Amino acid sequence: MTGDKKPLDLVRENIDAIDRELQRLLNERAACALKVAEIKQAEPGEQPPVFYRPEREAQILTRLMKENEGPLSDDDIARLFREIISCCLNLEQPLTISYLGPPGTYTEAAVIKQFGRFAHPQSLASIDEVFREVESGGAHYGVVPVENSTEGMVNHTLDCFMDSPLQICAEVELPIHHAFMVNVESSDVPITEVISHSQSLAQCRSWLDSHYAGISRIAVNSNAEAARQVADKPGSAAIAGEMAAERYGLRVLASRIEDHPDNKTRFLVIGQQKVGPSGRDKTSILVSTRNEPGALYKVLEPFHRREISLTRIETRPAKSGSWSYVFFIDFDGHQNESRIKLVLKEVDQVALEVRPLGSYPRAVV
């Protein structure tokens, strides 16, 4: 093959040509995003333009995954284009996203999964603060945990919705994989305590019983807080995500120690906008009822009759007391659909109050 290019060189030349074409197309897409921003800003109206459209993003990612022919997996395609969308959206409007911190939590990972790495995460100390920051306009959106597949609902988030005018704009599902980590100086120091969030300790109970039975287990506000503490405490171990180990410089002794490998946490994106239909939507409502026999049946019967699938029902005590309750209900469909409007009208006739919390795209990946 003297004088001829080797096969590897030819492939590399092809890659370089593809990269140049990708760069051209990415800049062309970015120019379109800037044009979108220009058009939206020129539209008349009293309200500022809305740049983040979760329903539009869900449609794009769903279409790309459906049209994908490989060898990249559908999830890889979705992740790549999430970052492209994030970059282009940042040109239109840089977004500040509040989340339950500190940095290194699974909630921060959910922010990155939903908004990409071009958004600007803002760590806050409590779920209440995330709600207040978005309500005041200090952040464009917030991300809060609402449900874990093994430990159930995050009641604090549900309670915040009772007094908040915010809408649910999107949902994020995040696989939860816990790691067991220690200070880098702990190699010769016996472990005397394990620190983590109470739910994470519960999710790893069997593994801890098998490997560290009898060791003290200390619950803190978040896994990232546990990792932060362990960074300064030889002899202590934390259970957290590997993202926290990277952020706080810890050494991972064991990965994927959760008792249930399919463990997931669901997060909600909260904001001040109402989201249009994407074609695969959920709706969440808050319903308060009279304290009387059959109250819940009267609320649920219209959904059954119209064959609307309920995905979650959760009960919380009403803040008014008197042994009355508030129901949080998630169901398939968008509140703009005619059949959903009819159901909500029927429910409103038998309940004390029906308050839509938002319709939003179902999690894509």
C-alpha positions in Angstrom: 0.0 0.0 0.0 3.0 2.3 -0.6 1.8 5.7 -1.6 -1.7 4.9 -0.7 -3.5 6.0 2.5 -4.1 3.4 5.1 -7.7 2.4 5.9 -7.4 4.0 9.4 -6.3 7.3 7.8 -9.3 7.3 5.4 -11.7 6.7 8.3 -10.1 9.5 10.3 -10.4 11.9 7.3 -14.1 10.9 7.0 -14.6 11.7 10.7 -13.0 15.1 10.3 -15.3 15.9 7.4 -18.3 14.8 9.4 -17.2 16.9 12.3 -16.9 20.0 10.1 -20.4 19.3 8.7 -21.8 18.8 12.3 -20.2 22.1 13.4 -21.8 23.9 10.4 -25.2 22.4 11.2 -25.0 23.1 14.9 -24.2 26.7 14.2 -27.1 26.8 11.7 -29.4 25.4 14.4 -28.1 28.0 16.9 -28.9 30.8 14.4 -32.4 29.4 14.1 -32.7 29.6 17.9 -31.6 33.2 17.9 -34.2 33.9 15.2 -36.9 32.3 17.4 -35.9 34.6 20.3 -36.0 37.6 18.0 -39.6 36.7 16.8 -40.8 36.1 20.4 -39.4 39.3 21.7 -41.1 41.2 18.9 -44.5 39.8 19.6 -46.9 42.2 21.4 -48.2 41.4 24.8 -48.1 42.4 28.5 -46.3 39.2 29.6 -42.6 38.5 28.8 -42.0 35.8 26.2 -41.6 32.2 27.2 -38.5 30.5 25.8 -38.5 27.2 27.7 -41.1 25.0 26.1 -41.0 21.5 27.7 -43.7 20.2 25.5 -41.8 21.2 22.4 -38.6 19.6 23.8 -40.4 16.4 24.6 -41.8 16.2 21.1 -38.3 16.7 19.6 -36.7 14.1 21.8 -39.5 11.6 21.2 -39.3 12.0 17.5 -35.5 11.7 17.4 -35.6 8.5 19.5 -38.3 7.0 17.2 -36.3 7.8 14.1 -33.0 6.6 15.5 -31.4 3.8 13.5 -28.3 3.3 15.6 -25.6 2.3 16.4 -26.2 5.0 19.1 -28.9 3.9 21.6 -32.1 5.9 21.8 -31.1 7.1 25.3 -27.7 8.3 24.0 -29.5 10.2 21.2 -31.8 11.9 23.7 -28.9 12.9 26.0 -26.9 14.3 23.1 -29.8 16.4 21.8 -30.7 17.5 25.3 -27.3 19.2 25.5 -27.8 20.7 22.0 -31.2 22.1 23.0 -29.7 23.3 26.3 -27.0 25.2 24.4 -29.4 26.8 22.0 -31.9 27.7 24.7 -29.0 29.4 26.6 -28.5 31.7 23.6 -32.2 32.6 23.7 -32.5 33.0 27.5 -30.0 31.8 30.1 -32.1 29.9 32.7 -31.6 29.9 36.5 -32.9 26.6 38.0 -33.3 26.4 41.8 -33.1 23.0 43.3 -32.9 21.2 46.7 -29.2 21.3 47.5 -26.4 21.2 48.5 -24.5 20.6 45.2 -24.0 16.9 44.5 -27.5 15.8 45.3 -29.7 13.7 43.0 -31.9 16.7 42.6 -28.9 18.5 40.9 -28.5 15.5 38.7 -32.2 15.8 37.8 -31.6 19.5 36.9 -28.8 18.5 34.5 -30.9 15.7 33.0 -33.8 18.0 32.3 -32.1 21.3 31.4 -28.6 20.2 30.3 -25.3 21.6 31.4 -25.8 25.1 29.9 -28.5 26.0 32.5 -27.4 27.7 35.7 -28.3 25.6 38.8 -28.9 27.4 42.1 -28.6 25.3 45.2 -31.1 26.1 48.1 -31.4 24.6 51.5 -35.0 23.4 51.5 -38.0 22.6 49.3 -39.8 25.6 50.7 -37.0 27.9 49.6 -37.1 26.4 46.1 -40.8 27.3 45.8 -40.3 30.8 47.2 -37.4 31.5 44.9 -39.5 30.6 41.8 -42.5 32.5 43.1 -40.5 35.6 43.6 -38.9 35.4 40.2 -35.4 34.8 41.6 -35.2 31.7 39.5 -37.0 30.8 36.3 -37.8 27.2 37.4 -37.3 24.9 40.3 -36.7 21.2 40.6 -38.0 19.3 43.6 -38.3 15.5 44.4 -41.8 14.2 44.7 -41.8 10.4 44.7 -39.4 7.5 45.1 -40.3 4.1 43.7 -39.5 2.2 46.9 -40.0 4.8 49.7 -43.1 6.6 48.4 -44.1 10.3 48.2 -42.1 13.3 49.4 -44.8 14.8 51.6 -43.0 18.1 52.1 -43.3 18.8 48.3 -47.0 17.9 48.3 -47.6 20.3 51.3 -45.8 23.1 49.5 -48.3 22.9 46.6 -51.2 23.6 49.0 -50.2 27.3 49.4 -48.3 27.9 46.1 -49.6 29.3 42.8 -46.8 27.6 40.9 -47.5 25.1 38.1 -45.9 21.8 37.3 -44.1 22.2 34.0 -42.4 18.9 33.5 -41.4 15.7 35.3 -38.0 14.0 35.5 -37.4 10.3 36.3 -33.9 9.5 37.6 -32.5 6.0 38.3 -31.1 6.1 41.8 -27.8 4.2 42.2 -26.2 4.6 45.6 -22.5 4.3 46.4 -20.7 3.8 49.6 -17.9 6.3 50.0 -15.3 7.4 52.5 -12.7 10.1 53.1 -9.5 9.4 51.1 -7.6 9.2 54.4 -9.8 6.5 55.8 -8.0 3.5 54.4 -6.6 2.4 57.8 -9.4 3.9 59.9 -12.3 1.6 60.9 -15.7 2.9 59.9 -17.8 3.8 63.0 -20.8 5.5 61.4 -22.7 5.8 58.1 -24.3 9.1 57.2 -27.0 9.7 54.6 -30.5 10.9 54.0 -33.1 8.8 55.8 -34.6 7.5 52.5 -31.2 6.4 51.2 -30.4 4.6 54.5 -33.7 2.8 54.1 -33.1 2.0 50.4 -29.7 0.3 51.3 -30.9 -1.4 54.5 -30.2 -4.9 53.4 -26.7 -4.1 52.1 -25.8 -2.3 55.3 -27.1 -5.2 57.4 -24.9 -7.5 55.4 -21.7 -5.5 55.3 -21.8 -3.0 58.3 -24.2 -4.5 60.8 -24.2 -2.7 64.1 -22.6 0.5 62.8 -24.4 3.7 63.7 -26.6 5.1 60.9 -27.1 8.9 61.0 -29.7 10.7 58.9 -29.0 14.2 57.5 -30.9 16.5 55.2 -29.4 15.2 52.0 -26.9 12.7 50.5 -24.7 15.6 49.4 -24.6 16.9 52.9 -23.5 13.5 54.1 -20.7 13.4 51.5 -19.6 16.9 52.6 -19.4 15.9 56.2 -17.5 12.7 55.5 -14.9 14.7 53.5 -13.8 16.1 56.8 -14.4 13.0 59.0 -12.1 10.0 58.7 -13.9 6.9 60.1 -17.2 8.0 58.7 -18.8 6.8 55.5 -21.5 8.3 53.3 -24.2 6.8 51.1 -24.7 9.1 48.1 -24.5 9.2 44.3 -21.1 9.0 42.6 -21.6 12.6 41.5 -21.2 13.6 45.2 -18.0 11.5 45.5 -16.5 13.4 42.6 -17.6 16.8 43.9 -16.3 16.2 47.5 -13.2 14.2 46.7 -14.3 10.9 48.3 -13.2 7.4 47.6 -16.0 5.0 46.5 -15.7 1.6 48.2 -18.8 0.0 46.6 -21.3 1.0 43.9 -25.0 0.3 43.3 -25.6 -0.9 46.8 -29.4 -0.1 46.7 -31.6 -3.1 47.7 -33.8 -2.6 44.6 -31.8 -2.1 41.3 -34.9 -0.5 39.6 -35.1 2.2 42.2 -36.1 5.6 40.7 -37.0 9.0 42.0 -39.4 11.3 40.2 -38.9 15.0 40.3 -41.1 17.9 39.3 -40.1 21.1 37.4 -42.1 24.0 38.9 -42.6 27.4 37.3 -45.2 30.1 36.6 -46.2 29.0 33.0 -48.9 26.7 31.8 -47.6 24.1 29.4 -49.3 23.1 26.2 -50.0 19.5 25.1 -47.1 17.4 23.8 -49.2 14.3 22.9 -48.0 12.2 25.9 -49.0 14.2 28.9 -49.9 13.9 32.6 -52.1 16.2 34.7 -51.9 16.8 38.4 -54.7 18.2 40.5 -55.3 19.0 44.1 -58.8 18.0 45.4 -60.3 18.8 48.8 -63.5 17.0 49.8 -66.1 17.1 52.5 -65.5 14.8 55.5 -68.3 12.3 54.6 -68.7 8.7 53.5 -68.1 8.1 49.8 -66.3 11.4 49.2 -63.3 9.8 47.5 -65.5 7.5 45.4 -67.4 10.5 44.1 -64.2 12.1 43.0 -62.8 9.0 41.3 -65.9 7.7 39.6 -65.8 10.2 36.7 -62.3 9.1 35.8 -63.3 5.4 35.8 -66.4 6.1 33.7 -64.5 8.0 31.0 -61.6 5.5 31.1 -58.9 7.9 32.2 -56.0 6.2 33.8 -54.9 7.4 37.3 -51.2 7.1 37.9 -51.1 8.3 41.5 -53.4 9.2 44.4 -52.0 10.6 47.6 -53.7 11.9 50.7 -52.5 14.7 53.0 -54.3 16.3 56.0 -55.9 19.6 55.1 -54.3 22.5 56.9 -57.7 23.6 58.2 -57.8 20.5 60.5 -61.2 19.1 61.4 -60.0 15.7 60.1 -60.5 16.8 56.5 -58.2 15.7 53.7 -56.6 16.9 50.5 -56.1 14.4 47.6 -53.2 14.8 45.1 -54.2 13.0 41.9 -52.1 12.4 38.8 -53.7 11.0 35.6 -52.9 10.6 31.9 -54.0 13.4 29.6 -53.8 17.1 29.2 -56.3 19.5 30.8 -56.9 21.1 27.3 -58.5 17.9 26.1 -62.3 17.9 25.9 -62.7 14.6 27.9 -60.4 15.9 30.7 -62.4 19.2 30.8 -65.6 17.2 31.3 -64.1 15.0 34.0 -62.7 18.1 35.9 -66.1 19.7 35.7 -67.8 16.7 37.2 -65.3 16.4 40.0 -65.7 20.1 40.7 -69.4 19.5 41.3 -68.8 16.9 44.1 -65.6 18.4 45.7 -65.1 21.4 47.9 -62.2 22.6 45.6 -60.4 21.3 42.5 -57.2 23.1 41.7 -55.2 22.1 38.6 -51.4 21.9 39.5 -50.5 21.6 35.8 -50.4 19.5 32.7 -47.0 18.5 31.5 -45.1 16.1 29.2 -44.4 12.6 30.6 -40.8 11.9 31.2 -39.1 11.0 27.9 -36.0 9.2 29.2 
